[in-house]
Amino acid sequence: MINVLVPVTEKPEKFLQAVSAVCQDVNVQLIIGVTQDISEKFDFNVPNAILIVYPNDTNREQMINSFQEKLLGEGVFIARKPFTKEEFYNFTNQDAQIVVCKQKPKNKLSALLYAFWCYIVKNVFGVKFFEGDTSLIYFEKSQGSVLANINNLSYSTRIDRWKAVKHTSVATSEPAVKPIVDKHQQTILLLSAIFAITFASVVTILVAFLTNISIITGLLLACLDTICVIIFALLLITIFFNRKIGKKDFKNKGV
């Protein structure tokens, strides 16, 4: 039995086609989440589906987290974007434990820079990116029991913390969905980064012009500048990481 999780906050017509294509499959537990407005305009009461209606300001990641209590501990297919029946079977019949959407190949320079970026993220945050787009992602049955009990299902299906697991990717027709970013948090992080580098620059300039720099003063300035540059770099890494993965935590919405 495959758990098919479908949070619908946009493109309801395409999502309705997708769920209608797989709802008759006896090996599927279909869980659909829709906002109130969408439920009033489109009939998602397809056969054999669990339909949950959420307040209009609920986003797809909140829906995914709320789906967790209904997981059967079997395979899990999460559809953040519409899919076809052929794509669904293509995902669920691969010889791999985790399947994601294939992305366009990068040129050598981009691939090298991306590999370096992934290395930094792994060492700073202790996580990896999936080698593809998680707009559609499938976890085989062996991972299903873990997903049923894991903390923060949404976030855990956007970053790769799995070890000794085979991954692959398949082509899809719909474009990737954009991650949900906390713009307020991003602004605070950016302002903090600017403040750190500005503070170091201003202090260094003022000390250089107003005092005679001794060896001790020079060492203190060097330490201050180094600390501020490290803070600046870490904040920038965090900003770009959040922009790629999206917000980590979401408050659950009531049904």
Contacts in CASP RR format, 6 or more apart in sequence:
PFRMAT RR
TARGET T0000
AUTHOR 0000-0000-0000
METHOD contacts of the structure
MODEL  1
MINVLVPVTEKPEKFLQAVSAVCQDVNVQLIIGVTQDISEKFDFNVPNAI
LIVYPNDTNREQMINSFQEKLLGEGVFIARKPFTKEEFYNFTNQDAQIVV
CKQKPKNKLSALLYAFWCYIVKNVFGVKFFEGDTSLIYFEKSQGSVLANI
NNLSYSTRIDRWKAVKHTSVATSEPAVKPIVDKHQQTILLLSAIFAITFA
SVVTILVAFLTNISIITGLLLACLDTICVIIFALLLITIFFNRKIGKKDF
KNKGV
1 27 0 8 1.000
1 28 0 8 1.000
1 29 0 8 1.000
1 72 0 8 1.000
1 74 0 8 1.000
1 75 0 8 1.000
2 27 0 8 1.000
2 28 0 8 1.000
2 29 0 8 1.000
2 74 0 8 1.000
2 75 0 8 1.000
2 76 0 8 1.000
2 77 0 8 1.000
2 92 0 8 1.000
3 29 0 8 1.000
3 31 0 8 1.000
3 67 0 8 1.000
3 70 0 8 1.000
3 71 0 8 1.000
3 72 0 8 1.000
3 73 0 8 1.000
3 74 0 8 1.000
3 75 0 8 1.000
3 76 0 8 1.000
3 77 0 8 1.000
3 144 0 8 1.000
4 19 0 8 1.000
4 22 0 8 1.000
4 28 0 8 1.000
4 29 0 8 1.000
4 30 0 8 1.000
4 31 0 8 1.000
4 77 0 8 1.000
4 79 0 8 1.000
4 88 0 8 1.000
5 31 0 8 1.000
5 64 0 8 1.000
5 67 0 8 1.000
5 76 0 8 1.000
5 77 0 8 1.000
5 78 0 8 1.000
5 79 0 8 1.000
6 15 0 8 1.000
6 18 0 8 1.000
6 19 0 8 1.000
6 30 0 8 1.000
6 31 0 8 1.000
6 32 0 8 1.000
6 33 0 8 1.000
6 79 0 8 1.000
7 33 0 8 1.000
7 60 0 8 1.000
7 61 0 8 1.000
7 63 0 8 1.000
7 64 0 8 1.000
7 67 0 8 1.000
7 79 0 8 1.000
7 80 0 8 1.000
8 15 0 8 1.000
8 32 0 8 1.000
8 33 0 8 1.000
8 34 0 8 1.000
8 35 0 8 1.000
8 38 0 8 1.000
8 44 0 8 1.000
8 60 0 8 1.000
9 35 0 8 1.000
9 38 0 8 1.000
9 58 0 8 1.000
9 59 0 8 1.000
9 60 0 8 1.000
9 63 0 8 1.000
11 81 0 8 1.000
11 82 0 8 1.000
12 34 0 8 1.000
12 38 0 8 1.000
12 41 0 8 1.000
12 42 0 8 1.000
12 44 0 8 1.000
13 42 0 8 1.000
14 82 0 8 1.000
14 174 0 8 1.000
15 79 0 8 1.000
15 82 0 8 1.000
16 42 0 8 1.000
16 43 0 8 1.000
16 44 0 8 1.000
16 46 0 8 1.000
17 82 0 8 1.000
18 79 0 8 1.000
18 82 0 8 1.000
18 83 0 8 1.000
18 84 0 8 1.000
18 85 0 8 1.000
18 88 0 8 1.000
19 30 0 8 1.000
19 32 0 8 1.000
19 44 0 8 1.000
19 46 0 8 1.000
19 49 0 8 1.000
20 46 0 8 1.000
21 84 0 8 1.000
21 85 0 8 1.000
21 88 0 8 1.000
22 28 0 8 1.000
22 30 0 8 1.000
22 85 0 8 1.000
22 88 0 8 1.000
23 30 0 8 1.000
23 46 0 8 1.000
23 47 0 8 1.000
23 48 0 8 1.000
23 49 0 8 1.000
24 47 0 8 1.000
24 48 0 8 1.000
28 48 0 8 1.000
29 50 0 8 1.000
29 70 0 8 1.000
29 72 0 8 1.000
29 74 0 8 1.000
30 46 0 8 1.000
30 48 0 8 1.000
30 49 0 8 1.000
30 50 0 8 1.000
31 49 0 8 1.000
31 50 0 8 1.000
31 52 0 8 1.000
31 67 0 8 1.000
31 70 0 8 1.000
32 44 0 8 1.000
32 46 0 8 1.000
32 49 0 8 1.000
32 50 0 8 1.000
32 51 0 8 1.000
32 52 0 8 1.000
33 44 0 8 1.000
33 51 0 8 1.000
33 52 0 8 1.000
33 53 0 8 1.000
33 54 0 8 1.000
33 63 0 8 1.000
33 67 0 8 1.000
34 42 0 8 1.000
34 44 0 8 1.000
34 51 0 8 1.000
34 52 0 8 1.000
34 53 0 8 1.000
34 54 0 8 1.000
35 53 0 8 1.000
35 54 0 8 1.000
35 55 0 8 1.000
35 56 0 8 1.000
35 58 0 8 1.000
36 53 0 8 1.000
36 54 0 8 1.000
36 55 0 8 1.000
36 56 0 8 1.000
37 56 0 8 1.000
38 44 0 8 1.000
39 51 0 8 1.000
39 53 0 8 1.000
44 51 0 8 1.000
45 51 0 8 1.000
50 70 0 8 1.000
52 63 0 8 1.000
52 66 0 8 1.000
52 67 0 8 1.000
52 255 0 8 1.000
53 255 0 8 1.000
54 62 0 8 1.000
54 63 0 8 1.000
54 66 0 8 1.000
54 253 0 8 1.000
54 254 0 8 1.000
54 255 0 8 1.000
55 253 0 8 1.000
55 254 0 8 1.000
57 253 0 8 1.000
58 253 0 8 1.000
58 254 0 8 1.000
59 180 0 8 1.000
59 250 0 8 1.000
60 80 0 8 1.000
60 177 0 8 1.000
60 180 0 8 1.000
61 154 0 8 1.000
61 155 0 8 1.000
61 180 0 8 1.000
61 247 0 8 1.000
61 250 0 8 1.000
62 154 0 8 1.000
62 250 0 8 1.000
62 251 0 8 1.000
62 252 0 8 1.000
62 253 0 8 1.000
64 78 0 8 1.000
64 153 0 8 1.000
64 154 0 8 1.000
64 157 0 8 1.000
65 152 0 8 1.000
65 153 0 8 1.000
65 154 0 8 1.000
65 250 0 8 1.000
65 252 0 8 1.000
66 252 0 8 1.000
66 253 0 8 1.000
66 254 0 8 1.000
66 255 0 8 1.000
67 153 0 8 1.000
68 147 0 8 1.000
68 148 0 8 1.000
68 150 0 8 1.000
68 153 0 8 1.000
71 144 0 8 1.000
71 147 0 8 1.000
71 148 0 8 1.000
72 148 0 8 1.000
73 141 0 8 1.000
73 144 0 8 1.000
73 145 0 8 1.000
73 147 0 8 1.000
73 148 0 8 1.000
74 141 0 8 1.000
74 144 0 8 1.000
75 138 0 8 1.000
75 139 0 8 1.000
75 140 0 8 1.000
75 141 0 8 1.000
75 143 0 8 1.000
75 144 0 8 1.000
76 138 0 8 1.000
76 139 0 8 1.000
76 143 0 8 1.000
76 144 0 8 1.000
76 147 0 8 1.000
77 88 0 8 1.000
77 91 0 8 1.000
77 92 0 8 1.000
77 136 0 8 1.000
77 137 0 8 1.000
77 138 0 8 1.000
77 139 0 8 1.000
78 134 0 8 1.000
78 136 0 8 1.000
78 137 0 8 1.000
78 138 0 8 1.000
78 157 0 8 1.000
79 135 0 8 1.000
79 136 0 8 1.000
80 134 0 8 1.000
80 135 0 8 1.000
80 136 0 8 1.000
80 177 0 8 1.000
81 135 0 8 1.000
81 136 0 8 1.000
81 172 0 8 1.000
81 174 0 8 1.000
81 175 0 8 1.000
81 176 0 8 1.000
81 177 0 8 1.000
82 174 0 8 1.000
83 91 0 8 1.000
83 136 0 8 1.000
83 172 0 8 1.000
83 174 0 8 1.000
84 173 0 8 1.000
87 136 0 8 1.000
87 170 0 8 1.000
87 172 0 8 1.000
87 173 0 8 1.000
90 170 0 8 1.000
91 99 0 8 1.000
91 136 0 8 1.000
91 138 0 8 1.000
91 170 0 8 1.000
92 99 0 8 1.000
92 138 0 8 1.000
94 138 0 8 1.000
94 168 0 8 1.000
94 170 0 8 1.000
95 166 0 8 1.000
95 168 0 8 1.000
96 140 0 8 1.000
96 166 0 8 1.000
96 167 0 8 1.000
96 168 0 8 1.000
97 139 0 8 1.000
97 140 0 8 1.000
97 142 0 8 1.000
97 143 0 8 1.000
97 162 0 8 1.000
97 165 0 8 1.000
97 166 0 8 1.000
97 167 0 8 1.000
98 130 0 8 1.000
98 137 0 8 1.000
98 138 0 8 1.000
98 139 0 8 1.000
98 140 0 8 1.000
98 143 0 8 1.000
98 160 0 8 1.000
98 162 0 8 1.000
98 165 0 8 1.000
98 166 0 8 1.000
98 167 0 8 1.000
98 168 0 8 1.000
99 137 0 8 1.000
99 138 0 8 1.000
99 167 0 8 1.000
99 168 0 8 1.000
99 169 0 8 1.000
99 170 0 8 1.000
100 130 0 8 1.000
100 131 0 8 1.000
100 132 0 8 1.000
100 133 0 8 1.000
100 134 0 8 1.000
100 136 0 8 1.000
100 137 0 8 1.000
100 138 0 8 1.000
100 167 0 8 1.000
100 168 0 8 1.000
100 169 0 8 1.000
101 132 0 8 1.000
101 133 0 8 1.000
101 134 0 8 1.000
101 135 0 8 1.000
101 136 0 8 1.000
101 137 0 8 1.000
101 169 0 8 1.000
101 170 0 8 1.000
101 171 0 8 1.000
101 172 0 8 1.000
101 176 0 8 1.000
102 132 0 8 1.000
102 133 0 8 1.000
102 169 0 8 1.000
102 170 0 8 1.000
102 171 0 8 1.000
102 172 0 8 1.000
103 132 0 8 1.000
103 133 0 8 1.000
103 169 0 8 1.000
103 176 0 8 1.000
106 114 0 8 1.000
117 240 0 8 1.000
118 128 0 8 1.000
118 129 0 8 1.000
120 237 0 8 1.000
121 127 0 8 1.000
121 128 0 8 1.000
121 129 0 8 1.000
121 237 0 8 1.000
121 241 0 8 1.000
122 128 0 8 1.000
124 234 0 8 1.000
124 237 0 8 1.000
124 241 0 8 1.000
125 241 0 8 1.000
127 159 0 8 1.000
127 160 0 8 1.000
127 161 0 8 1.000
128 159 0 8 1.000
128 160 0 8 1.000
128 161 0 8 1.000
129 159 0 8 1.000
129 160 0 8 1.000
129 244 0 8 1.000
129 245 0 8 1.000
130 137 0 8 1.000
130 158 0 8 1.000
130 159 0 8 1.000
130 160 0 8 1.000
130 167 0 8 1.000
131 167 0 8 1.000
131 169 0 8 1.000
132 169 0 8 1.000
133 172 0 8 1.000
133 176 0 8 1.000
134 157 0 8 1.000
134 158 0 8 1.000
135 172 0 8 1.000
135 174 0 8 1.000
135 176 0 8 1.000
135 177 0 8 1.000
136 172 0 8 1.000
137 157 0 8 1.000
139 147 0 8 1.000
139 157 0 8 1.000
143 162 0 8 1.000
143 165 0 8 1.000
147 153 0 8 1.000
147 156 0 8 1.000
147 157 0 8 1.000
150 156 0 8 1.000
152 248 0 8 1.000
152 249 0 8 1.000
154 250 0 8 1.000
155 245 0 8 1.000
155 248 0 8 1.000
155 249 0 8 1.000
158 179 0 8 1.000
158 245 0 8 1.000
158 246 0 8 1.000
159 245 0 8 1.000
160 167 0 8 1.000
179 243 0 8 1.000
179 244 0 8 1.000
179 245 0 8 1.000
179 246 0 8 1.000
179 247 0 8 1.000
180 246 0 8 1.000
180 247 0 8 1.000
180 250 0 8 1.000
181 242 0 8 1.000
181 243 0 8 1.000
181 246 0 8 1.000
181 247 0 8 1.000
182 242 0 8 1.000
182 246 0 8 1.000
182 247 0 8 1.000
185 242 0 8 1.000
185 247 0 8 1.000
186 239 0 8 1.000
186 242 0 8 1.000
186 243 0 8 1.000
189 235 0 8 1.000
189 238 0 8 1.000
189 239 0 8 1.000
189 242 0 8 1.000
190 235 0 8 1.000
190 239 0 8 1.000
192 231 0 8 1.000
192 235 0 8 1.000
193 231 0 8 1.000
193 232 0 8 1.000
193 235 0 8 1.000
193 236 0 8 1.000
193 239 0 8 1.000
196 228 0 8 1.000
196 229 0 8 1.000
196 231 0 8 1.000
196 232 0 8 1.000
196 235 0 8 1.000
197 228 0 8 1.000
197 229 0 8 1.000
197 232 0 8 1.000
199 228 0 8 1.000
200 224 0 8 1.000
200 225 0 8 1.000
200 227 0 8 1.000
200 228 0 8 1.000
200 229 0 8 1.000
203 221 0 8 1.000
203 224 0 8 1.000
204 221 0 8 1.000
204 224 0 8 1.000
204 225 0 8 1.000
207 213 0 8 1.000
207 217 0 8 1.000
207 221 0 8 1.000
211 217 0 8 1.000
213 221 0 8 1.000
242 248 0 8 1.000
END
